[in-house]
């Protein structure tokens, strides 16, 4: 029985393995990231806007409260009418 090629099939295999065993220099990371205060404020505003957009546009509890008040004949008086009129005029800048 004859055994040939005791060194392996690829003669470059030994060279490749010797390079693999050498230690490489330790590399320290030098990259860093910093976030500005303006970016933090903008992120907070974005998060707040997302929460507001998810909230219901119609507050059912307030609608029920106002409907109950309008059903009460003692609620609508001159003082209430004047306050409502003043607020409406204030919205239009009158």
Residue frames as a rotation matrix with the C-alpha (Angstrom) as fourth column:
UNK 1
0.586 0.811 0.000 0.00
0.811 -0.586 0.000 0.00
0.000 0.000 -1.000 0.00
UNK 2
-0.558 -0.767 0.317 1.31
0.784 -0.612 -0.101 3.41
0.272 0.192 0.943 -0.96
UNK 3
0.489 0.654 -0.578 0.32
0.777 -0.627 -0.052 6.68
-0.397 -0.423 -0.815 0.71
UNK 4
-0.410 -0.558 0.722 0.92
0.820 -0.572 0.024 9.78
0.399 0.602 0.692 -1.32
UNK 5
-0.222 0.280 0.934 0.44
0.069 -0.951 0.302 13.48
0.973 0.132 0.192 -0.56
UNK 6
-0.139 0.097 -0.986 0.85
0.952 0.288 -0.106 13.51
0.273 -0.953 -0.132 3.17
UNK 7
-0.887 -0.304 -0.347 0.98
0.397 -0.887 -0.238 17.30
-0.235 -0.349 0.907 3.12
UNK 8
-0.062 0.930 -0.361 -2.58
0.106 -0.354 -0.929 17.70
-0.992 -0.096 -0.077 1.88
UNK 9
0.264 0.262 0.928 -4.05
0.905 0.267 -0.332 18.24
-0.335 0.927 -0.167 -1.53
UNK 10
0.840 0.098 0.533 -3.50
0.324 -0.879 -0.349 21.97
0.434 0.467 -0.771 -1.67
UNK 11
-0.090 -0.961 -0.263 0.08
0.899 0.035 -0.437 23.21
0.429 -0.276 0.860 -1.16
UNK 12
-0.491 -0.065 0.869 -1.22
-0.049 -0.994 -0.102 26.70
0.870 -0.092 0.485 -0.31
UNK 13
0.561 0.785 -0.262 -3.28
0.192 0.184 0.964 25.32
0.805 -0.591 -0.048 2.57
UNK 14
0.210 -0.569 -0.795 -0.33
0.973 0.205 0.111 25.41
0.100 -0.797 0.596 4.93
UNK 15
-0.801 -0.492 0.342 0.48
0.489 -0.867 -0.101 29.02
0.346 0.086 0.934 4.03
UNK 16
-0.160 0.846 0.508 -3.15
-0.132 -0.528 0.839 30.07
0.978 0.067 0.196 4.49
UNK 17
0.644 0.406 -0.649 -3.37
0.507 0.408 0.759 28.39
0.573 -0.818 0.057 7.89
UNK 18
-0.256 -0.809 -0.530 -0.20
0.964 -0.170 -0.205 30.11
0.075 -0.563 0.823 9.10
UNK 19
-0.779 0.043 0.625 -1.67
0.076 -0.984 0.162 33.54
0.622 0.174 0.764 8.28
UNK 20
0.240 0.970 0.027 -4.87
-0.014 -0.025 1.000 32.69
0.971 -0.240 0.008 10.09
UNK 21
0.462 -0.072 -0.884 -3.06
0.811 0.438 0.389 31.91
0.359 -0.896 0.260 13.35
UNK 22
-0.674 -0.722 0.159 -1.26
0.603 -0.661 -0.447 35.25
0.428 -0.205 0.880 13.54
UNK 23
-0.046 0.641 -0.766 -2.78
0.875 -0.344 -0.341 37.70
-0.482 -0.686 -0.545 15.98
UNK 24
0.028 0.122 0.992 -4.19
0.688 -0.723 0.069 40.89
0.726 0.680 -0.104 14.59
UNK 25
-0.914 -0.382 0.141 -3.80
0.195 -0.715 -0.671 44.22
0.357 -0.586 0.728 16.30
UNK 26
-0.292 0.825 -0.484 -6.52
0.889 0.048 -0.456 45.21
-0.353 -0.563 -0.747 18.71
UNK 27
-0.659 0.175 0.732 -8.73
0.377 -0.765 0.523 47.86
0.651 0.620 0.438 17.17
UNK 28
-0.628 0.477 -0.615 -10.49
0.550 -0.287 -0.784 50.32
-0.551 -0.830 -0.083 19.39
UNK 29
0.085 0.729 0.680 -13.68
0.973 -0.207 0.100 51.82
0.214 0.653 -0.727 18.02
UNK 30
-0.803 -0.429 -0.413 -13.41
0.505 -0.859 -0.089 55.55
-0.317 -0.280 0.906 17.51
UNK 31
-0.600 0.664 0.446 -16.84
0.195 -0.419 0.887 56.31
0.776 0.619 0.122 16.04
UNK 32
-0.740 0.447 -0.502 -19.38
0.534 -0.061 -0.843 58.07
-0.408 -0.892 -0.193 18.18
UNK 33
-0.340 0.737 0.584 -22.81
0.552 -0.347 0.758 59.59
0.761 0.580 -0.289 17.77
UNK 34
-0.825 0.172 -0.538 -24.27
0.411 -0.472 -0.780 62.51
-0.388 -0.865 0.319 19.65
UNK 35
-0.098 0.890 0.446 -27.82
0.906 -0.105 0.410 63.81
0.411 0.444 -0.796 19.46
UNK 36
-0.844 -0.237 0.480 -28.36
0.120 -0.958 -0.262 67.54
0.522 -0.164 0.837 19.74
UNK 37
-0.773 0.583 -0.252 -30.86
0.200 -0.153 -0.968 69.09
-0.602 -0.798 0.001 22.11
UNK 38
-0.406 0.622 -0.669 -32.83
-0.841 -0.541 0.008 70.35
-0.357 0.566 0.743 19.11
UNK 39
-0.557 0.164 -0.814 -33.15
-0.452 0.763 0.463 66.79
0.697 0.626 -0.350 17.79
UNK 40
-0.893 0.237 -0.382 -34.38
0.444 0.607 -0.660 65.60
0.076 -0.759 -0.647 21.19
UNK 41
-0.592 0.701 -0.398 -37.01
-0.253 -0.631 -0.733 68.36
-0.765 -0.333 0.551 21.26
UNK 42
-0.364 0.440 -0.821 -38.12
-0.926 -0.076 0.370 67.47
0.100 0.895 0.435 17.74
UNK 43
-0.761 0.069 -0.646 -38.38
0.003 0.995 0.102 63.80
0.649 0.075 -0.757 18.70
UNK 44
-0.827 0.485 -0.286 -40.50
0.360 0.065 -0.931 64.69
-0.432 -0.872 -0.228 21.73
UNK 45
-0.412 0.685 -0.601 -42.75
-0.672 -0.674 -0.308 66.82
-0.616 0.277 0.738 19.50
UNK 46
-0.515 0.188 -0.836 -43.07
-0.695 0.480 0.536 63.99
0.502 0.857 -0.117 16.98
UNK 47
-0.874 0.185 -0.449 -44.01
0.365 0.860 -0.357 61.49
0.320 -0.476 -0.819 19.70
UNK 48
-0.667 0.654 -0.357 -46.59
0.061 -0.430 -0.901 63.93
-0.742 -0.623 0.247 21.07
UNK 49
-0.380 0.523 -0.763 -48.07
-0.895 -0.415 0.162 64.48
-0.231 0.745 0.626 17.60
UNK 50
-0.693 0.105 -0.713 -48.36
-0.268 0.881 0.390 60.72
0.669 0.461 -0.583 17.06
UNK 51
-0.848 0.394 -0.354 -50.17
0.513 0.439 -0.738 60.33
-0.135 -0.807 -0.575 20.36
UNK 52
-0.502 0.680 -0.534 -52.53
-0.343 -0.724 -0.599 63.19
-0.794 -0.118 0.596 19.52
UNK 53
-0.477 0.313 -0.821 -53.26
-0.862 0.016 0.507 61.77
0.172 0.950 0.262 16.08
UNK 54
-0.803 0.168 -0.572 -54.19
0.146 0.986 0.086 58.42
0.578 -0.015 -0.816 17.65
UNK 55
-0.831 0.510 -0.223 -56.59
0.177 -0.138 -0.975 60.07
-0.528 -0.849 0.025 20.10
UNK 56
-0.144 0.882 0.448 -60.27
0.982 0.183 -0.046 60.32
-0.122 0.433 -0.893 19.27
UNK 57
-0.816 -0.113 0.567 -61.30
0.312 -0.911 0.268 63.60
0.486 0.396 0.779 17.63
UNK 58
0.008 0.914 0.407 -64.70
-0.368 -0.376 0.851 63.53
0.930 -0.156 0.333 19.30
UNK 59
-0.953 -0.281 0.114 -64.95
-0.186 0.247 -0.951 63.42
0.239 -0.927 -0.288 23.07
UNK 60
-0.329 0.881 -0.339 -68.10
0.298 0.437 0.849 61.45
0.896 0.178 -0.406 23.69
UNK 61
-0.280 0.203 -0.938 -68.15
0.960 0.086 -0.268 62.33
0.026 -0.975 -0.219 27.40
UNK 62
-0.850 -0.060 -0.523 -68.20
0.136 -0.985 -0.109 66.07
-0.508 -0.164 0.845 26.67
UNK 63
-0.790 0.606 -0.092 -70.92
-0.251 -0.184 0.950 65.66
0.559 0.774 0.297 24.05
UNK 64
-0.183 0.735 -0.653 -73.12
0.684 0.572 0.452 63.77
0.706 -0.364 -0.608 26.51
UNK 65
-0.473 -0.063 -0.879 -72.50
0.803 -0.441 -0.400 66.43
-0.362 -0.895 0.259 29.16
UNK 66
-0.947 0.102 -0.306 -73.45
-0.200 -0.930 0.309 69.29
-0.253 0.354 0.900 26.82
UNK 67
-0.587 0.781 -0.212 -76.52
0.002 0.264 0.965 67.45
0.809 0.566 -0.156 25.55
UNK 68
-0.182 0.505 -0.844 -77.70
0.933 0.361 0.015 66.94
0.312 -0.784 -0.537 29.13
UNK 69
-0.667 -0.113 -0.737 -77.18
0.460 -0.840 -0.287 70.62
-0.587 -0.530 0.612 29.91
UNK 70
-0.938 0.310 -0.157 -79.09
-0.323 -0.612 0.722 71.71
0.127 0.728 0.674 26.80
UNK 71
-0.404 0.825 -0.394 -82.02
0.432 0.553 0.713 69.50
0.806 0.118 -0.580 27.77
UNK 72
-0.289 0.248 -0.925 -82.29
0.930 -0.157 -0.332 71.36
-0.227 -0.956 -0.185 31.10
UNK 73
0.387 0.518 0.763 -84.51
0.717 -0.689 0.104 74.45
0.580 0.507 -0.638 30.56
UNK 74
0.937 -0.054 -0.346 -82.87
0.228 -0.655 0.720 76.25
-0.266 -0.753 -0.601 33.51
UNK 75
0.069 -0.991 0.115 -79.42
0.774 0.126 0.620 76.01
-0.629 0.046 0.776 31.89
UNK 76
-0.417 -0.191 0.889 -80.13
0.821 -0.499 0.278 78.31
0.390 0.846 0.365 28.96
UNK 77
0.554 0.514 -0.655 -80.37
0.718 -0.693 0.063 81.80
-0.422 -0.505 -0.753 30.41
UNK 78
0.986 -0.115 0.119 -79.07
-0.033 -0.840 -0.541 85.24
0.163 0.530 -0.832 29.48
UNK 79
0.464 -0.868 0.174 -75.71
-0.664 -0.211 0.717 84.71
-0.586 -0.449 -0.675 31.22
UNK 80
0.023 -0.430 0.902 -74.99
0.304 0.863 0.404 81.51
-0.953 0.265 0.150 29.31
UNK 81
0.701 0.301 0.646 -76.09
0.697 -0.096 -0.711 83.06
-0.152 0.949 -0.277 26.01
UNK 82
0.924 -0.379 -0.054 -73.82
-0.382 -0.920 -0.088 86.07
-0.016 0.101 -0.995 26.58
UNK 83
0.180 -0.897 0.403 -70.80
-0.468 0.283 0.837 83.89
-0.865 -0.339 -0.369 27.44
UNK 84
0.130 -0.079 0.988 -71.33
0.648 0.761 -0.024 81.71
-0.750 0.644 0.150 24.36
UNK 85
0.900 0.248 0.359 -71.79
0.435 -0.572 -0.696 84.77
0.033 0.782 -0.622 22.14
UNK 86
0.720 -0.689 -0.086 -68.60
-0.614 -0.689 0.385 86.35
-0.325 -0.225 -0.919 23.52
UNK 87
-0.014 -0.746 0.666 -66.61
-0.102 0.664 0.741 83.18
-0.995 -0.058 -0.085 22.87
UNK 88
0.395 0.214 0.893 -67.91
0.813 0.371 -0.448 82.88
-0.427 0.904 -0.028 19.32
UNK 89
0.992 -0.034 0.119 -67.06
0.024 -0.890 -0.455 86.52
0.122 0.454 -0.883 18.63
UNK 90
0.478 -0.870 0.117 -63.61
-0.582 -0.215 0.784 86.00
-0.658 -0.443 -0.609 20.17
UNK 91
0.119 -0.398 0.910 -62.91
0.480 0.825 0.298 83.13
-0.869 0.401 0.289 17.78
UNK 92
0.450 0.143 0.882 -63.63
0.888 -0.176 -0.424 85.42
0.095 0.974 -0.207 14.84
UNK 93
-0.595 -0.790 -0.147 -61.77
0.803 -0.590 -0.083 88.37
-0.021 -0.167 0.986 16.38
UNK 94
-0.047 0.673 0.738 -64.86
0.412 -0.660 0.628 90.53
0.910 0.334 -0.246 16.70
